[in-house]
Amino acid sequence: MRLLLVEDEVEMARALSTVLVQNSHVVDHMTLLEHAREALRSKVHDAVILDRQLPDGDGLILLREMRDAGDKTPVIILTAHNAPGDRVGGLDDGADDYLGKPFLADELMARLRAVVRRSESYTSQVFTGGNVSIDLDHQELMVNGEVVTLTRREMLVLQLLVKRAGKTVLRGTLEEAVYGYDDEIQSNALDSHVSRLRRKLADADASVTIHTIRGIGYLLKGE
């Protein structure tokens, strides 16, 4: 998933980003409401993790703006403002979940999976076809019952191709899913990820293959 993290504390943001990346997510980090608003206009994020006490205002302001505009992107409030009244107010303003600091990383990951599952855009996160099983919730690919190890970006590529299996996925759409705003993208980086992923599928005798649609993108097909 591609996540928008709105957090102004540098150390907290760095720790959060590390955990999220380790769980195979792409993270766009913003420290101001103003910049978060700009990021949300891109419509590329699957969920938002939002602090409240930000330099240019309360994160709830952004949350209300999102809901008033009809933006239903799942939002988890992650904040030190954790009194019962704060939690009630945040949930009433449209938050999908509200978690106080300090928190356990595993709990945040579980809550993130839960709010995305409850979202209107959620579809089954388990893909099976032939001898292939892909559990996107747990970031696991199995072929013939054996786990095939993928890098984070290989899994992100596979995740989007699986969700759109049988349809061509544009290069630009894949790059949006794999790279954050701050990532440096080499001209052939995406092709390299796809090439390695294709080789791993072939080496495992997977019954799905990735086809190149020259000049357009890629297509995942079952054999």
Wavefront OBJ file of the C-alpha trace (Angstrom):
o trace
v 0.000 0.000 0.000
v 0.996 3.617 -0.482
v 0.527 5.583 2.720
v 0.520 9.258 3.598
v 2.214 9.894 6.952
v 1.553 13.341 8.425
v 3.900 13.742 11.396
v 6.157 16.667 12.349
v 8.353 14.938 14.960
v 11.454 13.902 13.026
v 12.450 10.900 15.134
v 8.891 9.608 15.350
v 8.436 9.990 11.590
v 11.710 8.198 10.896
v 10.797 5.293 13.183
v 7.294 5.045 11.738
v 8.547 5.151 8.166
v 11.055 2.383 8.916
v 8.333 0.129 10.330
v 5.971 0.832 7.456
v 8.635 0.219 4.812
v 9.653 -3.014 6.546
v 6.021 -4.074 6.128
v 6.282 -3.468 2.366
v 4.463 -0.127 2.251
v 5.429 2.980 0.296
v 5.477 6.044 2.564
v 5.050 9.703 1.657
v 5.967 11.784 4.703
v 4.638 15.304 5.243
v 5.168 17.579 8.246
v 2.542 20.236 7.481
v -1.185 20.206 6.791
v -0.544 22.383 3.755
v 1.747 19.800 2.172
v -0.570 16.934 3.147
v -3.431 18.656 1.319
v -1.313 18.834 -1.828
v -0.365 15.170 -1.516
v -3.992 14.087 -1.124
v -4.920 15.744 -4.405
v -2.939 13.033 -6.199
v -5.482 10.387 -5.084
v -2.763 7.722 -4.878
v -2.842 6.875 -1.170
v -4.532 3.828 0.310
v -4.575 5.223 3.854
v -3.448 8.182 5.966
v -1.691 8.130 9.339
v -2.315 11.549 10.826
v -0.873 13.346 13.854
v -2.926 16.087 15.493
v -0.436 18.586 16.886
v 1.187 19.942 13.712
v 3.006 23.255 13.174
v 0.194 24.723 11.062
v -2.812 23.343 12.929
v -4.700 20.375 14.320
v -4.721 17.285 12.123
v -8.463 17.054 12.675
v -8.818 20.089 10.408
v -7.439 18.048 7.516
v -9.631 15.096 8.450
v -12.788 17.246 8.396
v -11.780 18.733 5.054
v -11.323 15.254 3.603
v -14.706 14.028 4.774
v -16.503 17.219 3.731
v -15.007 16.768 0.246
v -16.224 13.159 0.088
v -12.730 11.680 0.449
v -13.223 8.284 2.115
v -9.543 7.315 2.312
v -9.035 5.433 5.613
v -7.469 7.650 8.298
v -5.802 6.585 11.541
v -5.205 9.379 14.042
v -1.886 8.749 15.816
v -1.351 11.288 18.565
v -0.440 12.091 22.154
v -3.921 13.682 22.515
v -5.459 10.486 23.811
v -7.988 11.433 26.465
v -11.445 9.816 26.066
v -12.912 13.099 24.825
v -10.141 13.423 22.231
v -10.782 9.921 20.923
v -14.523 10.463 20.725
v -14.051 13.776 18.910
v -11.615 12.306 16.408
v -13.852 9.353 15.590
v -16.905 11.626 15.292
v -14.970 13.844 12.886
v -14.483 10.873 10.556
v -11.369 8.997 11.689
v -11.477 5.261 11.017
v -9.331 4.599 14.083
v -7.621 6.544 16.854
v -4.389 5.380 18.486
v -2.535 7.150 21.269
v 1.218 7.561 21.654
v 3.185 5.647 22.788
v 2.027 2.636 20.801
v 3.167 -0.810 19.688
v 4.259 -1.095 16.070
v 2.488 -4.442 15.670
v -0.740 -2.900 16.917
v -0.485 -0.032 14.439
v 0.083 -2.511 11.592
v -2.935 -4.561 12.686
v -5.120 -1.460 12.933
v -3.936 -0.309 9.515
v -4.880 -3.645 7.967
v -8.245 -3.484 9.726
v -9.218 0.010 8.518
v -8.232 -0.849 4.951
v -10.291 -4.067 5.104
v -13.297 -2.015 6.210
v -12.903 0.561 3.430
v -15.287 0.617 0.454
v -12.417 0.029 -1.982
v -11.282 -3.153 -0.205
v -11.184 -6.357 -2.212
v -9.995 -9.797 -1.212
v -6.315 -9.746 -0.356
v -5.747 -13.410 -1.187
v -5.170 -14.340 -4.826
v -5.083 -17.963 -5.925
v -4.631 -19.291 -9.397
v -3.148 -22.574 -10.541
v -0.244 -23.392 -8.237
v 0.124 -19.791 -7.001
v -1.202 -18.265 -3.794
v -0.533 -14.640 -2.883
v -1.558 -13.256 0.498
v -1.245 -9.493 0.200
v -2.227 -8.850 3.827
v 0.783 -10.847 4.997
v 2.998 -10.052 1.992
v 3.553 -13.710 1.143
v 3.887 -15.479 -2.198
v 3.627 -19.271 -2.328
v 4.112 -21.516 -5.340
v 3.299 -25.223 -4.998
v 3.005 -24.635 -1.256
v 6.517 -23.231 -0.957
v 7.251 -19.642 0.038
v 8.991 -17.559 -2.629
v 10.974 -14.696 -1.117
v 10.464 -11.299 -2.744
v 11.980 -7.922 -2.035
v 9.693 -5.153 -0.844
v 9.443 -3.522 -4.268
v 9.009 -6.831 -6.066
v 6.042 -7.516 -3.784
v 4.628 -4.030 -4.451
v 4.835 -4.669 -8.199
v 3.210 -8.079 -7.812
v 0.523 -6.671 -5.527
v -0.729 -4.234 -8.152
v -0.434 -6.710 -11.028
v -2.439 -9.249 -9.016
v -5.173 -6.753 -8.185
v -5.509 -6.048 -11.914
v -4.788 -9.541 -13.203
v -5.716 -9.901 -16.862
v -5.510 -6.146 -17.443
v -2.590 -4.051 -18.602
v -1.109 -1.898 -15.832
v 0.518 1.295 -17.077
v 4.155 1.953 -16.223
v 3.219 5.221 -14.529
v 0.628 3.480 -12.361
v 3.188 0.891 -11.262
v 5.750 3.580 -10.467
v 3.168 5.394 -8.311
v 2.590 2.173 -6.368
v 6.274 1.362 -5.904
v 7.974 4.717 -5.316
v 7.298 7.573 -2.900
v 7.719 11.264 -3.629
v 11.237 11.326 -2.196
v 12.511 8.194 -3.932
v 15.033 8.589 -6.720
v 13.888 6.569 -9.716
v 16.448 5.320 -12.226
v 15.165 5.105 -15.794
v 15.276 1.280 -15.828
v 14.501 0.644 -12.152
v 10.950 -0.586 -12.688
v 12.056 -2.873 -15.513
v 14.682 -4.371 -13.201
v 12.120 -5.119 -10.484
v 9.778 -6.732 -13.013
v 12.620 -8.745 -14.549
v 13.695 -10.167 -11.182
v 10.090 -10.895 -10.215
v 9.462 -12.630 -13.553
v 12.589 -14.760 -13.052
v 11.570 -15.792 -9.528
v 8.124 -16.818 -10.750
v 9.663 -18.833 -13.575
v 12.264 -20.483 -11.305
v 9.454 -21.598 -8.987
v 7.437 -22.966 -11.962
v 4.584 -20.575 -11.195
v 1.465 -20.868 -13.334
v 1.309 -17.089 -13.837
v 3.543 -14.985 -16.031
v 4.216 -11.281 -16.470
v 3.934 -10.015 -20.023
v 5.482 -6.788 -21.265
v 3.142 -4.559 -23.261
v 5.828 -2.633 -25.067
v 5.753 1.092 -24.478
v 2.665 0.806 -22.235
v 3.124 -1.414 -19.197
v 2.771 -4.976 -17.906
v 0.129 -7.681 -17.735
v -0.184 -10.632 -15.324
v -1.765 -13.708 -16.888
v -2.454 -17.241 -15.750
v -1.132 -20.035 -17.911
l 1 2 3 4 5 6 7 8 9 10 11 12 13 14 15 16 17 18 19 20 21 22 23 24 25 26 27 28 29 30 31 32 33 34 35 36 37 38 39 40 41 42 43 44 45 46 47 48 49 50 51 52 53 54 55 56 57 58 59 60 61 62 63 64 65 66 67 68 69 70 71 72 73 74 75 76 77 78 79 80 81 82 83 84 85 86 87 88 89 90 91 92 93 94 95 96 97 98 99 100 101 102 103 104 105 106 107 108 109 110 111 112 113 114 115 116 117 118 119 120 121 122 123 124 125 126 127 128 129 130 131 132 133 134 135 136 137 138 139 140 141 142 143 144 145 146 147 148 149 150 151 152 153 154 155 156 157 158 159 160 161 162 163 164 165 166 167 168 169 170 171 172 173 174 175 176 177 178 179 180 181 182 183 184 185 186 187 188 189 190 191 192 193 194 195 196 197 198 199 200 201 202 203 204 205 206 207 208 209 210 211 212 213 214 215 216 217 218 219 220 221 222 223
